[in-house]
Amino acid sequence: MEKRVFGILLLMALTGCAGGVDSAATADDDDDTTSPGYKLTDGSYQYVVDEVPNDTCWAPPKTHPSVPMTVNAEVVVEGNIVHVTPDPVGGVSQTFDITRSGDSLSGASAGNVDLNSQGLDCILHIESTLTGAVTDDDQFDATIVLNVSEAGGTLCGFLVGSLDANQLDQLPCSLTLAG
């Protein structure tokens, strides 16, 4: 179950803000943004996290998440709004919106992750922000900042500890993903 926790945290970060692309997208040519600058079209993208500059959730030697890490997502562009749907993680999938201004991308959100569906009476609160840029046609980079805290439930303490390398070191905690 703990291995799914990071995946769920990452998905919630993406659903709260956004992702980016370090590699070319497989995109349709019929839908693209009306924003000036580089083209961003509907299609399948990969968000590649290649750096974790801040991590108070897992201290060394745990070093989660492992990088590079790839998250696949489907993108639909409607004017200056980019709808992103990452592949499901731990049975959770959600579409989220990013605002595009020129080649800049941004988003912010907060929400709760209910882990009861994973067999754990725990609800985590996640606040996330994204800043990024479209760097070329159908490519973009982003930095996502996650702040994670306990929102409810009686068993969130099981997520923190040293018995398993996937357990968090502390709650609340903060994690920055860059790619």
Secondary structure, 3 states (H helix, E strand, C coil): CHHHHHHHHHHHHHHHCCCCCCCCCEEEEEEECCCCCCCCEEEEEEEEECEEEEECCCCCCCCCCCCCEEEEEEEEEECCEEEEEECCECCECCCEEEEEECCEEEEEEEEEEEHHHHCCCCEEEEEEEEEEEEEECCEEEEEEEEEEEEEECCCHHHHECCCCCCCECCCCEEEEEEC
